[in-house]
Structure formats: structure tokens, C-alpha cells
């Protein structure tokens, strides 16, 4: 279905928001993404509209990404993918974000280089109906295999 996947990009970097906008806008099955520069703006948008997935940075001024993740999960507003260089595999932040309810983490330094992988991960998240988000922590989409136990 054309334009079916609805995303909200939450990052204080206008450059990263623009890069992600290009990645997502190039996908025929995604709607053009919406943007928020901080948690307050994201909350306003999330209270007004529905999204399939929020792409969320961790390090932001004011309310950080983990605090916003808690708000989104507690209010069941959307699924959340952490998009941060702080959330690489094995990091404490990644583990914490997944325990708090993020469905996946992706290193934002790879957003452009691995744009196809990012888009496919978003598709897989949206297609899933799991109550527990931890199933995606160990998904290795480059090989299409589960790399390690969650």
C-alpha cells in the first residue's frame, strides 16, 4: 500500500532529520515523515496524530530520549526505535532502551550507508504484532538470521 507507514523522527539535529527524511521519503510504502526537534514538540505531535514508529535520538537537550521513550511506552502512543550512536550492540544504553520498551536500536552513523537496511527494519517492525519488543534486539537483517538470543 502506497504511503502506509507513518513515522515521526525525533532528533535535535536538523541535519540528521533531513538525512532521515530523504531515506524514508525514497520508500514508496512510507508516508513522508514528520519531525520533532525535541521531546516537547514530539509529545505535542504524538498527542495529535498516530504513528507506526518513532525514530528517537537519545541525547537531546531538556527531556532526553529515554525519558521520552518512557512517556511514549506508558501512554501506548507508538512503537519506538532508538536511533543513536550511543545505542550500539552491547552498550548499556541499548540494553536499557530495550528494557524500557524500544523495539529496536540502530546506529545513526549508519543511516545513509545502510539506508536499505534501516528501511527494511522499519518495515519488519511495523509488520510485527508482538507484545514484547525484545524480539528485534538480535535481528541481523543483513543476513536475515537471528544472530544471538535476546
N, C-alpha and C positions, 0 to 999 in steps of 0.2 A: 504494500500500500504506500503510495507516494506521500512523503512528509508525515509519516505516522509517529516517529519517535520524537518526543518533546524533551529537550534538555535545557538546563539552567547552568551556566558557567559562573562560578563564584571565585573570583581571584582579584586581588588588589592591583595586579599588573595589567595595564591596558594592552601591553604587547602580547602577553600570553592569551588574554581574552581574544585578541584579534587573530592570533595564530590558530587557536581552537575553533574560532568561528569559521575560518577557511576549511579546516579539516572536516567539521561537521556539515557545513553548507555544501560541500562537494558530494555528500552522500544523498542519493535520491530518496532513500527511505527515512530521512531525518527532516524534521521541520527546521527552519533557521533557528539557531539557539538564542535564548535570552541571556542577558548578562547582569551581574551584580558586582560592584566593586568592593563591597564589604558585607558583613553579616547582617547589619541593619537593613540594608537595601534588599538582601536576599530574603529576609523574613517578610518584608512587605510584599514582594513578588510572590513568594510561596503561599502567603495568606490569600492571595487573589486568584492564582492560577494553578492548574495541575501540571506536573511534570513526571515523566517516566524516570528520569535520572538527573541528579545534581552532581556536577563535576566540581569538587570542592578543594580549594587550597587549604593548607594547614596554617601557615604563617601569614597572618593578616593583622593589621592594627585593630585595636578595640577587641571585640569578641573574636577569638581565634576559630580556626576551622573545627577543632574538636568540640568546642562549646556549641558551635552551630550544628554540628553533627548530632550532638545530644538533643538539641531542640527539635531538629527535623525528625529524628527517630521517635522521640517522646510523643510528638504530635502526628506521627504517621503521615508526613507530608509528601515524601518521595523516597526512593532508594538513593543512596549516596555512594559515589566513587571518589575516593581521595586521589587527588591529582597533585602530587607534591614530590619534590626531590628528597624530602625528609622521610618518605614512606617506602624506601626501597626494601626488598625482601630481607628479612632478618632484623629489621630495625624495631626498636621498642615502640616507636610511633605507629608503625604499620600494625603491630600486634594490638596496641591499644585501640586504634581506629576500628579494626575488625571486631574486637570485643564489644565496642560501643555500638556496632550496628552497620558500619560501612560494608558494602557488598564487595568491594574490590579496591585495590590501590594500584596506581600507575605512576611511574616516574615522569614528571612533566618535562624533564630534559629530553625525553624521547618522543614527545608529542608529534613532531613533524616527521622525524626519521621513521617512526613506527606508526604513522597515521592510519594505515590499513589495519594494523593490529588493534589499535585503540578503537576504531570504528567497529570492528568485529567483536571486541569485548563488550562494548556498549550494546550491540545487538543481542549478544548472548545474555547479558544481564536482563534486558527488557523482556526477552523471551521466557525467562525462568519465572516460576511461581513459588519459589522456596520461601518458607517462613524464616529459616536460619540463613543468614548471609554468608557464613563462613565457608560455604562450598566453593567459592571462587578464589579463595586465597591461594590455592595451589594450582590453579588452572594455568597451564602453559599453552597459550593459543598458537604459539609459533609451530609447535609440534602437534597440537590438538590432543594432547595427552595430559592426564593428571600427573604432575611431576613429583609431588610428595603429599603425604597425608595432611589434611587441615588440622 
